[in-house]
Amino acid sequence: MVLLDNGPSVSEKIEKYESALKDSYMAIRSYPHNIEGYLRAGKILRLMNKHTKAIYIYKLGMKCLSHDFKKKNLLQRLFFSTLKNIKKNNLLVFQFDIFRKFPVEIILKIFYYLSFKTISLCLRVSRNWRQMILSLNYLFYDLDFSFAKKTVSSKTILMNIKRSHNLVQKIVLNHKCIINDSIISYMSKFCENLTHLTLTKGFDFKLFMCSFTAFSSLLSLVFLCEIELSFIALVMSNAPDSLQKIEARKLLVNFIPRWGQKITCIKIIKLTRVDISFCSNKLRVFDINDMLKIIPKATQIFLNNWIEILVLDSYGFSHLNNLDVLDLSGSRLSRIPLMPKCLLNLNLSCLLETDLSLSASLNFECLRCLNLSYSPRLYSDTVIMLIGYSGSSLKELFLDYCPLIDRHCIINVVSSCKFIDKLSLSGNSWVDDSLLAIIISELKVLKYINLSNCLHVSGSSIIELVKTHLSSIIHIGLNGCYNVSLDAVAWIRQLGINIDYSFKNNYAIK
């Protein structure tokens, strides 16, 4: 659009545009999330034939945190139409001057928004623009498709890799990206500078293993797709010396792998939850030592349900300094393994046919939750020693269906750990009103208690429990407690306390 006319109106128009532009800039500074200022400033700059600045303003507007999507789409259309007008108005100087006048950071921000649609951008402008864009190798060193919302074909990914002249250093993909065998083969042959690789669905595991050793500079490898633990074991056995980190977001376990003999420094750093509860292990013997070496920062480990014989070295789990949760329920243990001092939650329930012998150097300084339920061969002295190691920090204790424990054990526990707020003693015949009275008097802040199927507990003791801990009690389990009357249950529920009260015939009081 032609701005300037002959005569005195030229200076007037310039002053008018400059004044309006200053007002628009002030609006952008004062209200950076309001798109109106960007639209107005861009329109004025286009009227003044300052297309380079208009593109920059439109780009800033598209980055603002406005929720007005219609105006954001308008900004995007104006951005592209400005590029088209450059060609129509034969402003060829812009094709070269933009890279001299604009800082590299601004250029990168502009093309970051365009993602990897630079080919379509080049078709909108001149041939020189296309050559200039494709010559900027540094724009494509990091290929980040993590925000892709539509399916990205393998052809598009390969095209961007080639556009970097094989100098790409980091490739990040998401679940929308499709990787085929040809991409893996191409990267292993030509991408010598690749240090970070994220893989998703669509590639052949076997082909990847054949090409994996060729990634001589690879530092980190991330799998976004579902992947089996056995494949991770193969990766570790054939890993290049440069590899430092493996991350598996969706780890599946179908059987316990053999990790291989190659000594590496591989660590699954981001894998904090190791759950192989549903693993099928035909040998029923699990040597966990190799696995623990590669997960030094694991915070949660679940090995329950299937392990009959757990093989540990003399160090046990003590070297896992970040371990918070350990579930060994259902395992056959000849002794309790060494634990880290930071352990918060320990589950040793369902230890069938197991006599526990304690290690002399156990130290649960921070243990908050201990589950020893459903252990028919668990004795009182073992429980007392475990509680003694944990100190006074214990908050949750589960001793459901432990017939060999007696009332003296519980008295000892509540006397030493007065701040237990969650206690479960269901299914134990040794729980009666007198023991419950001691528990009520010793514990300071009781929030949850489960006394289901404790047939010697009466309604009067439950009412006394509620009166004493009225300010803290939240939930009471009384399933199968026939000696607790309906009136007591109704009175407790009127206080807003959750209470479970049902019987084996599935008739429940609601």
C-alpha angles and dihedrals in degrees: 000000000000112000108177126070131182118269136036093315091079096074091041092056091047092051090046093051094045092049092049090046092053090051090051092050090051090051091052092050093046096042108023092170095055111096094199092079093053092047093050095045092048092050092051092048090051090051088052090050090243095136097159092059091043090057090050092050092048090049092053090048092053089054096052119106097245121143093208097108095177092060091043089056089048090054090051092051091049090050092057094039089055089056090050092050090055089065095040093051091046092235092159092158088071091063090067105023094059091070092048098045100039122070116244090246091062092048090051091050091051094052092041089067091049088056105197099328092110093124091061088045091054091052089058094057139033131307091249089057089054093052092046094051095046090050092061097091093169090066089068104041089101112044104194115181094158093115096047110134097182128055112281111209124222088244091061092049093049091048091056092047090054091045089063088057086243091296093117112137104182131031119186120182137176134206091282092064121093118210121190133188095265092061093052091048092047094049093048091054104040111017098082094157096053109127104159124043130177117189130197137177126319105053130110113249093206094051090047091054090051091052099034098090089056091069091089096168099042114132103171134024123192126188115202093176128077108280133176125239090236090062091050087054091054091048090053092048092053100032120138115247092250096061112111107163137036120185124188114187097182106031117184125191122202098157139351109271132214106245097211131239100269112114110225138160092233115149126181090219101172095041099100099155115058108184116171094151094129097046119132111223113179094192090052088213119105124192102200098181098094092047094051091054093065099045103057093152099045112140099182128036123179116186098154136128103033111039114101098170119027114198115207134167123235091275097056111179096330096110094058096094095179098048112129104160127038122176116188096155116151094022126128106235125182089193139000107265123233112276133204116255091238095061112131105174125036123179116192097154125140094029093166118194091359129134108195120219113191126229113240092227099054113138121177099175095160103028110144103168129037123180117191098152126144095022108137093184097047112120131205096245091057092052092047092051092048091050089047091056092050093056121203096319095089112122105166128040127178119191102156117163098359102147098179094059116093136205093261089063092056092046089053091048098050091044093056098035104043095163098063105135099177119049127169120188102154122155096020118130092201092068111099140149095277093053091045090053090056091048090051093052097043103045116078105196113020114178104162132024129172116201098158115156091009094136097187095062116102133201094250093061090049090052090050089050091054094047093051096046099029093129094055112023113108108160136023125186114209104155111154095009099136094176092064109090127226090240091059091049092049092049092051092049091052087063090059095252118143111237131180111213117163140127138226092263087065091246106141132185109232 
